Amino acid sequence: SAQDYPDLVANESFVLDGSASELSGVPVAKNGYQWALLQKPVGSQLVLTGAPEQAQRTVTPDMAGSYTFGLAVTAANQSALVSDLVTVTVIVQEPTTPNDPS
């Protein structure tokens, strides 16, 4: 939720963390994380980069607004058990600029 990621600022990185995810008590496969960018502000050029199957993803939002990410996880026990898509929406603010004394 946005409460989990407070004080986000455009052009500053933060880490989405799905490492606490589980599937009905079954551990998640080491590379069983699937992050997706579901919604971003109009005009944003953000794309998710890096290893897509990792629990943590570093994200650098390029503008203020609301971003929604999705996460689905796969069980470690080699079953076809896959979670429902869980979404996280974060609110990103414009960076503050120091007052110019001149």
QUIPERA-V713240 format. One record per residue. RES is the residue in one letter. SS is DSSP state (H for helix, E for strand, C for the rest). PHI is phi in radians with two decimals (* if undefined). OMEGA is omega as a letter, one per 20 degrees, with the letter a starting at -180 (999 if undefined). Layout:
{{RES;SS;PHI;OMEGA} {RES;SS;PHI;OMEGA}}
//
This chain:
{{S;C;*;r} {A;H;-1.07;r} {Q;H;-1.13;r} {D;H;-1.34;a} {Y;H;-2.31;a} {P;C;-1.36;r} {D;C;1.05;r} {L;E;-1.38;a} {V;E;-2.25;r} {A;C;-0.97;r} {N;C;1.20;r} {E;C;-2.08;a} {S;E;-1.27;r} {F;E;-2.50;a} {V;E;-2.01;r} {L;E;-1.32;a} {D;E;-2.22;r} {G;C;-1.86;a} {S;C;-1.15;r} {A;C;-1.51;a} {S;C;-1.19;r} {E;C;-2.63;a} {L;E;-2.08;r} {S;C;0.85;r} {G;C;1.50;r} {V;E;-1.55;r} {P;C;-1.08;r} {V;E;-1.47;r} {A;E;-1.01;a} {K;E;-0.92;r} {N;E;-1.94;a} {G;E;-1.74;a} {Y;E;-1.83;r} {Q;E;-2.21;r} {W;E;-1.55;r} {A;E;-2.50;r} {L;E;-1.62;a} {L;E;-1.67;a} {Q;E;-2.68;r} {K;C;-2.58;a} {P;C;-1.10;r} {V;C;-1.03;r} {G;C;1.69;r} {S;C;-1.22;r} {Q;C;-1.81;a} {L;C;-1.07;r} {V;C;-2.32;r} {L;C;-1.42;r} {T;C;-2.13;r} {G;C;1.65;a} {A;C;-1.18;a} {P;C;-1.24;a} {E;C;-1.67;a} {Q;C;-1.50;a} {A;C;-1.16;a} {Q;E;-1.98;r} {R;E;-2.24;r} {T;E;-1.48;a} {V;E;-2.21;r} {T;E;-2.16;r} {P;C;-1.12;a} {D;C;-1.67;r} {M;C;-2.77;r} {A;C;-1.20;r} {G;E;2.43;a} {S;E;-1.81;r} {Y;E;-2.12;r} {T;E;-2.09;r} {F;E;-2.00;r} {G;E;-2.05;r} {L;E;-2.40;r} {A;E;-2.12;a} {V;E;-2.19;a} {T;E;-2.00;a} {A;E;-1.18;a} {A;C;-1.38;a} {N;C;-1.51;r} {Q;C;1.14;r} {S;C;-1.38;r} {A;C;-1.54;a} {L;C;-1.20;r} {V;E;-2.23;a} {S;C;-1.25;r} {D;C;-1.17;r} {L;C;-1.24;r} {V;E;-1.81;a} {T;E;-1.93;r} {V;E;-2.26;r} {T;E;-1.91;r} {V;E;-2.12;r} {I;E;-1.92;a} {V;E;-1.92;a} {Q;E;-1.73;r} {E;C;-1.18;r} {P;C;-1.12;r} {T;C;-1.49;r} {T;C;-1.89;r} {P;C;-1.11;r} {N;C;-1.13;r} {D;C;-1.46;a} {P;C;-1.28;a} {S;C;-1.41;999}}
//
